[in-house]
Amino acid sequence: MAEYQADLDLITRNLQEVLNKPILEQVFIDGRKPKIYWGTAPTGKTHCGYFVPMTKIADFLKAGCEVTVLLANLHAFLDNMKADISVLQYRVQYYERTVKAMLKAIGVPIEKLKFVVGDSYQLQADYTMDIFKMCNVVSQNDSKRAGAEVVKQTDNPMLSGLLYPLMQALDEQYLDVDAQFGGVDQRKIFVLAEENLPSIGYKKRAHLMNPMVPGLGQGGKMSASDPGSKIDLCEDPASVKKKIAKAYAAPGEVENNGLLGFLQYVIFPVADIKKKEVPFYIARDEKWGGPISYTKYEDVVADYASEKLSPADLKIGMVDAINELLAPIREELVDNKEFADIEANAYPPEKVVKKKQKVKKIGTMYKGKDKKESKQNTENETAEQTADKTADLKIE
């Protein structure tokens, strides 16, 4: 086995797909460790779903990789204005604080982690020129297709959504990395980068993709735009229990089970990082068979599929596991005035615009309270007309 195989296995474990793995192997053969970047656009608030990439960043660091976290503020603005320019500086601070809090909570040293803000280099002349070059080699349809699962889609999309994939591709070059890491929902953008960067003189990179954890509802990914699908980082224990109780978990159904997905890609990897002997423990009451301990995720799935493990049992264990995971984050961020100020500026309350009520115009034939008045007016008009005609007759 090659000397680097253990590190390579660590880099690629628990991923759904790896594109151009030989590129990473060649980096090791050349006598150095891979440089990898993970980008996140500061749009909605970070939530528990972000623990999935955090566990992989932990693997990259453990394997000795140089890891860069890109806080892609301009991408957030370009994504159909999910973030207004005025709040971007605060959202960047919010994301950096929460990402660091998550990594510290799972026992990952962050000293070697590098944070870069997108506009620190994306407004430079060379970068702008490369955007123009990419516009010359990528078609409108290809760019739209690439961003279909990432950029918010509308019936009449803005041009900004077409620039988003081009910039994400160029970031690989300007961050000087060997690989880009992201969710499998970004696969089409990764392919666009592989196919088009060489056209403007830049090398092809490897791409590492983590799976998307299903949300707590039935189907769909855990998303900041769907409050019912996610658990916030500072969610209190009672709220966590309430959300888990409502989570979709059909007896024996393993596919699209958000609780099992979170268990597989967060709870068990975190237990491995922390070297916990019992990764998953269910404090079940004695009258229902007593506590259950699991050391392998596969055993949880087998018991759940055979209905030996009920949805109620799974939820009991998940409430405790998630609250344990969030406890150090709550301790660091809740009641922290500096963080509270950042959050308030990053996510100010939406202004409720009251609609003006239309004033109904009441005509002479309105059948409401002015009916008698309308009738009287009509009678008066008729009397006046009769008088006028009488007067005309007298004149004649």
KASULWO-V755267 format. One record per pair of residues at least 24 apart in sequence whose C-alpha atoms are under 7 Angstrom apart, sorted by sequence separation. I is the first residue (numbers start at 1). GAP is how many residues later the second one is. If there is no record, write none. Layout:
BEGIN
i-><I,I>
gap-><GAP,GAP>
END
This chain:
BEGIN
i-><4,165,169,184,179,180,181,182,183,184,178,179,180,181,182,183,184,178,179,180,181,182,183,184,36,42,183,284,35,36,37,38,39,40,41,42,217,218,33,34,35,36,37,38,39,40,41,42,216,217,282,33,34,35,36,37,38,39,40,41,134,216,37,39,43,264,283,41,42,282,283,41,131,150,282,131,149,150,281,149,219,43,43,146,147,214,216,146,214,215,216,73,74,214,68,69,70,71,72,73,74,213,67,68,69,70,71,72,73,146,67,68,69,70,71,214,254,11,70,213,10,11,42,54,213,42,58,254,11,252,253,10,42,252,252,252,7,251,251,251,250,249,133,245,244,79,80,79,244,80,241,240,79,80,78,79,78,78,237,75,233,234,233,234,234,37,36,35,36,37,38,35,36,37,38,34,35,36,37,38,36,49,106,107,106,49,45,44,44,23,24,48,23,47,48,47,48,21,47,48,20,46,47,19,20,19,18,19,18,17,18,17,16,15,16,15,16,15,55,52,52,55,51,55,105,105,105,102,101,94,94,90,90,91,90,87,87>
gap-><24,24,24,25,26,26,26,26,26,26,27,27,27,27,27,27,27,28,28,28,28,28,28,28,29,29,29,29,30,30,30,30,30,30,30,30,30,30,31,31,31,31,31,31,31,31,31,31,31,31,31,32,32,32,32,32,32,32,32,32,32,32,33,33,33,33,33,34,34,34,34,35,35,35,35,36,36,36,36,37,37,39,40,42,42,42,42,43,43,43,43,44,44,44,45,45,45,45,45,45,45,45,46,46,46,46,46,46,46,46,47,47,47,47,47,47,47,48,48,48,49,49,49,49,49,50,50,51,52,52,52,53,53,53,54,55,56,56,59,60,61,62,67,70,71,72,72,73,75,78,78,79,81,81,82,82,83,86,86,89,93,95,96,96,100,140,141,142,142,142,142,143,143,143,143,144,144,144,144,144,145,164,164,167,168,173,179,180,181,182,182,182,183,183,183,184,184,185,185,185,186,186,186,187,187,188,189,189,190,191,191,192,193,194,194,195,195,196,211,213,214,214,215,215,220,223,224,227,228,248,249,252,255,255,256,258,259>
END
